[in-house]
């Protein structure tokens, strides 16, 4: 490539006017690139604000359906659901995850009944919202999360969600072999068309704190999740995780958290011709809101710039707690 040199080359020429900037813009973002995570709680006509996520609430199923309608109206294609499980429904083995009448199943069925294929419902597979210890799986006597017995429960959880009408099963637990086990079980039960979006490169991150408040596991969690979630120092390992999950039958993969891991989004996109999603997690949302509250930045601009950055890095869509706000800004 030969390039002119200054002053024949003036890169500012194409940036001078709005119409010209629009014409050369390399990356687009629209509401279709947003997935909205929502928290479900028990009760009727109940909204419970989450203190560490200002602007985010848990919704009872009836109000959740209204939020789903808001999402459809704003052009959002998919919701990601997470339950707040009451303490008396939590247990050592997370059995509530298998209850066909649990909050996730009721929420999924209610949204599908009301809206059908106007919007997708993604359900999270992992035991942390249901365990009394806040870990994503079953523990041995030493407190280690045991892989294979956990996978068996996760398969049951995934089937439970599938029967309730989930469109996308999203295992966020980081056990080995769970994608393949879930894929085989879905096929065997006649759910061959349900997608699996695996949280393939999920890091043991300090950015998940407010989420754990939202699902009620923060105070319960002892220790950390470093024996199953990835070390933030590693990038090659993310490629091995993605390769493994795709080989086992994942339709798409996710990188999580988001902004501190944009290099991983780009790396995965360059190595695999599959849809890659990024999760702008709760701590990232809280950071933006804290910056806004401190007068350090303007919300709309911060939100749109960060979401655009995910797209530039190669993400098909972004899970973001700002999704509804952003979709409205972007205009359906
Ligand atoms: C749990 C799960 C977590 C998140 C999504 N699924 C938390 C964790 O791994 O401890 C975090 C999402 C967020 O912080 O917004 N399986």
Boltz pocket constraint, residues with backbone or C-beta under 6 A from the ligand:
constraints:
  - pocket:
      binder: B
      contacts: [[A, 124], [A, 125], [A, 126], [A, 127], [A, 128], [A, 136], [A, 172], [A, 173], [A, 207], [A, 208], [A, 209], [A, 210], [A, 211], [A, 212], [A, 225], [A, 280], [A, 281], [A, 282], [A, 283]]
      max_distance: 6.0
